[in-house]
Amino acid sequence: MRSIFSSATQEAERLHRLDTYFIIAALAVLLLVAALTVYYAIKYRDKGDGVEPEQTSSNLKLEAAMLVGPTLLVAAFFFLTIRTTQAILPPAGRLVPAVRIVGHQWWWEATYPGTNVVTANEIHLPVGQRLLIEGTSADVIHDWWLPAFGEKMDVIPGRLNHVWATIRAPGVYEGACNEFCGQQHAWMRIRVVAHTPADYARWLAAAGQPAAPPTGALAQAGGALFAHYACSSCHQIRGTAAHGHQGPDLTHFGSRRTMLAGLLENNPDNLSRWLTDPQAIKPGAHMPRFIFGRDSIRALTAYLTQLK
């Protein structure tokens, strides 16, 4: 995960610049206080001669400096904070977001207005555009935070919050839920993949397609098992009869680099382990344990792996 001082968006750069000013000012005040403490401790130390140091009852210049200096410092930071806030906060009025984020225990759902694209945990966005990200929650309070993006966004049931993100360069940016939300809070990671506009358009077109029919006898058997059991009542796979919305959309599950909100690499071995005993992998997750035979696990793994 990147440092909070490694900014990937224009908004984060503004926040980090303000942070830097605060740190410099705080360090300057600390050094001044420390220097004065040492100076006066040495100058007015007890010299053992029984002479009382000269007492000062009034110093208008010093008192004025002690009043005016902090006041000017507070005023400067008030101005800088207001200017930064105005630059990064969404404007008043209803705007269509680039992506809508919904927090769930313990994963992230992302939908893209104007398209039928739905994904989970691995969020794709274009660079070079000022993007409005909208967030809410399906259960408890979560917090959407990518350190490299600067701002944090509380996602709260029944409320819509927003942040801006103008991503400067393609890459993978990671974050996590920053509000304790239950047993698997630590494994509610965020993975944002930033593309050039052309690559993003290609991804969006591909992600909007329904799932391709399974090929091969084993994957076809897995598709039949998925439709037969309760999998289809919790998960959606567009292009099939699976229209559940309790769990992540699996239409293009096989194309994701990670699974379980960043807990494991997405590969057949980890998927097989998860289908065998979800609670052993992610205790507290809402995925029930089905008593599948080894052949059924292999078939389901083959089917889900092909969903790209």
C-alpha positions as CSV (number, residue, x, y, z in Angstrom):
1,M,0.0,0.0,0.0
2,R,1.4,3.4,-0.9
3,S,2.3,6.1,1.6
4,I,-0.2,8.9,2.3
5,F,2.4,11.2,0.9
6,S,2.5,9.5,-2.4
7,S,-0.3,11.1,-4.3
8,A,-1.9,9.6,-7.4
9,T,-4.6,12.2,-7.9
10,Q,-4.8,16.0,-8.2
11,E,-7.0,16.1,-5.2
12,A,-4.6,14.1,-3.1
13,E,-1.8,16.4,-4.2
14,R,-3.7,19.4,-2.8
15,L,-4.3,17.7,0.5
16,H,-0.7,16.5,0.8
17,R,0.6,20.1,0.1
18,L,-1.6,21.4,2.9
19,D,-0.3,18.5,5.1
20,T,3.3,19.6,4.3
21,Y,2.6,23.2,5.3
22,F,1.1,22.0,8.6
23,I,4.2,19.8,9.3
24,I,6.6,22.6,8.5
25,A,4.8,25.1,10.7
26,A,4.5,22.6,13.5
27,L,8.2,21.7,13.3
28,A,9.1,25.4,13.3
29,V,7.0,26.1,16.4
30,L,8.5,23.0,18.1
31,L,12.1,24.1,17.3
32,L,11.4,27.7,18.5
33,V,9.9,26.5,21.8
34,A,12.7,24.1,22.3
35,A,15.4,26.7,21.6
36,L,13.8,29.3,23.9
37,T,13.4,26.7,26.6
38,V,17.1,25.8,26.4
39,Y,18.2,29.5,26.1
40,Y,16.2,30.6,29.2
41,A,17.1,27.6,31.2
42,I,20.8,28.4,30.7
43,K,20.6,32.2,31.0
44,Y,18.5,32.2,34.2
45,R,19.9,29.1,35.9
46,D,20.9,29.3,39.5
47,K,24.5,30.5,39.6
48,G,24.9,29.8,43.3
49,D,25.6,33.4,44.1
50,G,22.3,34.1,45.9
51,V,21.3,36.8,43.3
52,E,17.7,36.7,42.2
53,P,17.4,37.0,38.3
54,E,15.9,40.3,37.1
55,Q,12.1,40.1,37.0
56,T,10.2,41.5,34.0
57,S,6.6,42.6,34.8
58,S,5.6,44.0,31.4
59,N,6.9,43.7,27.8
60,L,4.4,45.0,25.3
61,K,6.5,44.1,22.2
62,L,6.9,40.5,23.4
63,E,3.2,40.2,24.4
64,A,2.2,41.6,21.0
65,A,4.4,39.2,19.1
66,M,3.0,36.3,21.2
67,L,-0.5,37.4,20.2
68,V,0.0,38.4,16.6
69,G,2.2,35.6,15.5
70,P,-0.1,32.7,16.4
71,T,-3.1,34.7,15.1
72,L,-1.5,35.2,11.7
73,L,-0.5,31.5,11.6
74,V,-4.1,30.4,12.4
75,A,-5.5,32.8,9.8
76,A,-3.1,31.6,7.1
77,F,-4.0,28.0,7.7
78,F,-7.7,28.9,7.8
79,F,-7.4,30.4,4.4
80,L,-5.4,27.5,3.0
81,T,-7.8,25.0,4.4
82,I,-10.9,26.8,3.0
83,R,-9.2,27.0,-0.4
84,T,-8.2,23.4,-0.5
85,T,-11.7,22.3,0.7
86,Q,-13.4,24.3,-2.0
87,A,-11.1,22.7,-4.6
88,I,-11.7,19.1,-3.7
89,L,-15.3,18.9,-2.4
90,P,-18.1,18.0,-4.9
91,P,-20.3,21.0,-5.8
92,A,-23.9,21.3,-4.7
93,G,-26.5,19.7,-6.9
94,R,-27.1,16.3,-8.3
95,L,-24.3,15.0,-10.6
96,V,-24.1,11.6,-12.2
97,P,-21.1,9.8,-10.7
98,A,-18.5,7.9,-12.8
99,V,-18.9,4.9,-10.5
100,R,-21.2,4.0,-7.6
101,I,-19.6,2.2,-4.7
102,V,-21.7,0.1,-2.2
103,G,-20.0,-1.3,0.9
104,H,-21.0,-4.7,2.1
105,Q,-19.8,-6.9,4.9
106,W,-17.0,-7.5,3.7
107,W,-16.6,-6.6,0.1
108,W,-17.2,-3.6,-2.3
109,E,-19.7,-3.5,-5.1
110,A,-19.2,-1.1,-8.0
111,T,-21.7,-0.1,-10.7
112,Y,-21.1,2.2,-13.6
113,P,-24.1,4.6,-14.4
114,G,-25.2,4.5,-18.1
115,T,-23.9,0.9,-18.5
116,N,-24.8,-2.5,-17.2
117,V,-21.4,-3.1,-15.8
118,V,-21.2,-4.4,-12.2
119,T,-18.0,-5.6,-10.5
120,A,-16.7,-6.2,-7.1
121,N,-13.5,-5.2,-5.1
122,E,-11.5,-4.6,-8.3
123,I,-12.6,-1.1,-9.5
124,H,-11.5,0.1,-13.0
125,L,-11.2,3.9,-13.7
126,P,-9.7,6.1,-16.4
127,V,-6.9,8.5,-15.9
128,G,-6.9,12.2,-16.8
129,Q,-10.6,12.8,-16.1
130,R,-12.2,14.4,-13.0
131,L,-14.3,11.5,-11.7
132,L,-17.0,11.7,-9.2
133,I,-17.2,8.6,-7.0
134,E,-20.4,8.0,-5.1
135,G,-20.6,5.8,-2.0
136,T,-23.3,4.2,0.2
137,S,-23.6,1.1,2.3
138,A,-25.9,-1.9,2.3
139,D,-25.5,-2.8,6.0
140,V,-23.2,-0.9,8.4
141,I,-20.9,2.1,8.2
142,H,-17.8,1.5,6.1
143,D,-15.1,3.9,4.9
144,W,-13.6,4.0,1.4
145,W,-10.0,5.0,1.5
146,L,-7.1,4.8,-0.9
147,P,-4.1,6.6,0.6
148,A,-2.8,7.6,-2.8
149,F,-6.2,9.2,-3.5
150,G,-6.0,11.4,-0.4
151,E,-9.7,11.8,0.6
152,K,-11.6,9.2,2.7
153,M,-15.3,8.7,2.1
154,D,-17.7,7.3,4.7
155,V,-20.2,5.0,3.2
156,I,-23.3,5.0,5.3
157,P,-26.6,3.2,4.9
158,G,-29.3,5.4,3.5
159,R,-26.9,8.2,2.6
160,L,-25.0,9.2,-0.5
161,N,-21.5,10.6,-0.1
162,H,-19.1,11.7,-2.8
163,V,-15.4,12.4,-3.5
164,W,-13.5,13.6,-6.6
165,A,-10.6,11.7,-8.1
166,T,-8.5,12.9,-11.0
167,I,-6.0,10.1,-11.4
168,R,-2.8,11.2,-13.0
169,A,-1.1,8.0,-14.2
170,P,-2.2,4.4,-15.1
171,G,-1.4,1.8,-12.4
172,V,-2.9,-0.2,-9.6
173,Y,-3.8,1.7,-6.4
174,E,-4.7,-0.2,-3.2
175,G,-6.7,0.8,-0.2
176,A,-9.0,-0.6,2.5
177,C,-12.1,0.0,4.6
178,N,-11.0,2.5,7.2
179,E,-14.0,2.1,9.6
180,F,-14.3,-1.0,11.8
181,C,-17.2,-2.9,10.4
182,G,-17.1,-6.4,11.9
183,Q,-15.1,-9.6,12.0
184,Q,-13.5,-9.4,8.5
185,H,-12.9,-5.6,8.5
186,A,-9.2,-6.2,7.9
187,W,-10.0,-8.1,4.7
188,M,-12.1,-5.5,3.0
189,R,-9.4,-4.3,0.7
190,I,-9.8,-2.0,-2.3
191,R,-8.0,-2.4,-5.6
192,V,-8.3,0.4,-8.2
193,V,-7.0,-0.3,-11.7
194,A,-6.4,3.0,-13.6
195,H,-6.3,2.8,-17.4
196,T,-5.6,5.2,-20.2
197,P,-8.9,6.4,-21.7
198,A,-8.6,4.0,-24.6
199,D,-7.9,1.0,-22.4
200,Y,-10.7,2.0,-20.1
201,A,-13.2,2.1,-23.0
202,R,-12.1,-1.3,-24.1
203,W,-12.4,-2.7,-20.5
204,L,-15.9,-1.1,-20.1
205,A,-17.1,-2.6,-23.4
206,A,-15.8,-6.1,-22.4
207,A,-17.2,-5.8,-18.9
208,G,-20.6,-4.9,-20.2
209,Q,-20.8,-8.2,-22.1
210,P,-22.8,-11.1,-20.6
211,A,-20.9,-14.2,-19.4
212,A,-19.6,-16.5,-22.2
213,P,-21.2,-20.0,-22.2
214,P,-18.9,-22.5,-20.5
215,T,-16.7,-24.7,-22.8
216,G,-15.7,-28.2,-21.9
217,A,-17.7,-30.9,-20.2
218,L,-16.3,-30.0,-16.7
219,A,-17.1,-26.3,-16.9
220,Q,-20.6,-27.0,-18.3
221,A,-21.3,-29.4,-15.4
222,G,-20.2,-26.6,-13.1
223,G,-22.6,-24.2,-14.7
224,A,-25.4,-26.6,-14.2
225,L,-24.5,-27.1,-10.5
226,F,-24.3,-23.3,-10.1
227,A,-27.8,-22.9,-11.5
228,H,-29.2,-25.8,-9.6
229,Y,-28.0,-24.9,-6.1
230,A,-28.5,-21.7,-4.1
231,C,-25.5,-20.0,-5.7
232,S,-27.8,-18.3,-8.3
233,S,-30.0,-16.8,-5.6
234,C,-27.1,-14.9,-4.1
235,H,-24.9,-14.1,-7.1
236,Q,-25.6,-12.6,-10.5
237,I,-24.0,-13.9,-13.7
238,R,-25.4,-11.8,-16.5
239,G,-26.5,-13.9,-19.5
240,T,-27.7,-16.7,-17.2
241,A,-30.6,-17.3,-14.9
242,A,-28.5,-16.3,-11.9
243,H,-29.8,-12.9,-10.7
244,G,-29.0,-12.8,-7.0
245,H,-27.7,-9.6,-5.4
246,Q,-26.7,-10.7,-1.9
247,G,-23.1,-11.6,-3.0
248,P,-20.7,-10.2,-5.5
249,D,-21.5,-10.2,-9.2
250,L,-19.6,-13.1,-10.8
251,T,-20.1,-12.3,-14.5
252,H,-16.4,-11.8,-15.1
253,F,-15.1,-13.3,-11.9
254,G,-12.3,-15.1,-13.7
255,S,-10.7,-11.8,-14.9
256,R,-10.1,-10.5,-11.4
257,R,-6.6,-10.7,-9.9
258,T,-7.7,-11.3,-6.4
259,M,-10.7,-12.8,-4.6
260,L,-12.5,-12.3,-1.3
261,A,-11.8,-8.5,-1.2
262,G,-8.0,-9.0,-1.6
263,L,-7.6,-11.9,0.8
264,L,-6.3,-14.4,-1.8
265,E,-4.9,-14.5,-5.3
266,N,-7.6,-15.5,-7.8
267,N,-6.5,-19.0,-9.0
268,P,-8.2,-22.4,-9.2
269,D,-6.5,-23.7,-6.0
270,N,-7.7,-20.9,-3.8
271,L,-11.1,-20.9,-5.4
272,S,-11.4,-24.7,-4.7
273,R,-10.4,-24.1,-1.1
274,W,-13.0,-21.4,-0.7
275,L,-15.8,-23.4,-2.2
276,T,-14.9,-26.4,0.0
277,D,-15.0,-24.5,3.3
278,P,-15.6,-20.7,3.2
279,Q,-15.5,-20.2,7.0
280,A,-12.1,-21.8,7.2
281,I,-10.8,-19.2,4.8
282,K,-12.7,-16.1,5.8
283,P,-14.5,-16.7,9.2
284,G,-17.8,-14.7,9.5
285,A,-18.3,-14.3,5.8
286,H,-21.9,-14.6,4.6
287,M,-21.0,-17.4,2.2
288,P,-22.6,-20.6,3.5
289,R,-20.8,-23.9,3.4
290,F,-22.3,-26.4,0.9
291,I,-21.4,-30.0,1.2
292,F,-20.1,-30.5,-2.3
293,G,-18.2,-33.6,-3.4
294,R,-14.7,-33.2,-4.8
295,D,-16.0,-33.7,-8.4
296,S,-18.6,-30.9,-7.9
297,I,-15.9,-28.6,-6.5
298,R,-13.7,-29.2,-9.5
299,A,-16.7,-28.5,-11.9
300,L,-17.7,-25.3,-10.1
301,T,-14.0,-24.2,-10.1
302,A,-13.7,-24.8,-13.8
303,Y,-16.9,-22.9,-14.5
304,L,-16.1,-19.8,-12.4
305,T,-12.5,-19.7,-13.7
306,Q,-13.8,-19.4,-17.3
307,L,-15.9,-16.3,-16.4
308,K,-13.7,-13.7,-18.0
